Amino acid sequence: MDIDSHLTEHEKKFLSRAARRRSLFLLSSIATVLVAVTILVYHGLIMKDMNGSRFVIILLLLLSGRSYLRLYKSATIFSKLKTEPATGEGRY
């Protein structure tokens, strides 16, 4: 796919940065879901003091994990974009 003619240099740098941060996005997604599950288990099952504010925090953490997962999926697609072999530059 020839993306040289369609993207500016700034957009190419953005794609490159996003593709490099792919593993960071995945780890952040996993970490936020683990924190949410930990809070749920601790306050919901062990302490049995779950209230509305803690539930909202858990929901926000899960939504944050979902957004990190979307960033991971986007970065995976960005890393698959390559230049044509004629330019010899490799990946963006």
C-alpha positions as CSV (number, residue, x, y, z in Angstrom):
1,M,0.0,0.0,0.0
2,D,1.4,3.4,-1.0
3,I,0.8,5.8,1.9
4,D,3.6,8.2,1.0
5,S,1.4,10.1,-1.4
6,H,-1.6,10.3,1.0
7,L,0.0,11.2,4.4
8,T,2.0,14.2,5.6
9,E,5.2,13.8,7.4
10,H,3.4,14.7,10.7
11,E,0.9,11.9,10.1
12,K,3.6,9.4,9.4
13,K,5.4,10.2,12.6
14,F,2.1,9.8,14.5
15,L,1.6,6.4,13.0
16,S,5.1,5.4,13.9
17,R,4.7,6.5,17.5
18,A,1.4,4.8,17.9
19,A,2.8,1.5,16.4
20,R,5.8,1.6,18.8
21,R,3.5,2.0,21.8
22,R,1.4,-1.0,20.9
23,S,2.7,-3.2,23.8
24,L,2.2,-0.2,26.2
25,F,-1.4,0.0,25.2
26,L,-2.0,-3.7,25.8
27,L,-0.3,-3.7,29.2
28,S,-2.3,-0.6,30.3
29,S,-5.5,-2.3,29.3
30,I,-4.7,-5.4,31.2
31,A,-3.5,-3.4,34.3
32,T,-6.7,-1.3,34.4
33,V,-8.9,-4.4,34.2
34,L,-6.9,-6.2,36.9
35,V,-7.3,-3.1,39.2
36,A,-11.0,-3.0,38.5
37,V,-11.4,-6.7,39.2
38,T,-9.3,-6.4,42.4
39,I,-11.4,-3.6,43.7
40,L,-14.6,-5.5,42.9
41,V,-13.5,-8.6,44.6
42,Y,-12.1,-6.8,47.7
43,H,-15.0,-4.5,48.3
44,G,-17.8,-6.6,46.8
45,L,-16.9,-10.1,48.2
46,I,-14.4,-9.7,51.0
47,M,-15.4,-6.5,52.8
48,K,-19.0,-6.4,51.5
49,D,-19.0,-2.6,51.6
50,M,-19.7,-1.9,47.9
51,N,-21.3,1.5,47.5
52,G,-22.3,3.6,44.5
53,S,-19.0,5.6,44.3
54,R,-16.9,2.4,44.3
55,F,-19.1,0.9,41.6
56,V,-18.6,4.0,39.5
57,I,-14.9,3.8,39.9
58,I,-14.9,0.2,38.8
59,L,-17.0,1.1,35.7
60,L,-14.6,4.0,34.8
61,L,-11.6,1.7,35.1
62,L,-13.3,-0.9,32.9
63,L,-14.1,1.8,30.3
64,S,-10.5,3.0,30.5
65,G,-9.2,-0.6,29.9
66,R,-11.6,-0.8,26.9
67,S,-10.2,2.4,25.4
68,Y,-6.6,1.2,25.9
69,L,-7.6,-2.0,24.1
70,R,-9.0,0.0,21.2
71,L,-5.7,1.9,21.0
72,Y,-3.9,-1.4,21.0
73,K,-6.0,-2.6,18.1
74,S,-5.4,0.6,16.2
75,A,-1.6,0.4,16.8
76,T,-1.6,-3.1,15.5
77,I,-3.2,-2.0,12.3
78,F,-0.8,1.0,12.1
79,S,2.2,-1.3,12.4
80,K,1.0,-3.3,9.4
81,L,1.2,-0.3,7.1
82,K,4.3,-0.5,5.1
83,T,5.9,1.6,2.3
84,E,6.4,0.2,-1.1
85,P,9.6,-1.8,-1.6
86,A,10.9,0.8,-4.1
87,T,11.5,3.4,-1.3
88,G,13.4,1.0,0.8
89,E,12.4,2.8,4.1
90,G,10.7,-0.2,5.7
91,R,8.0,0.4,8.3
92,Y,6.5,3.6,9.6
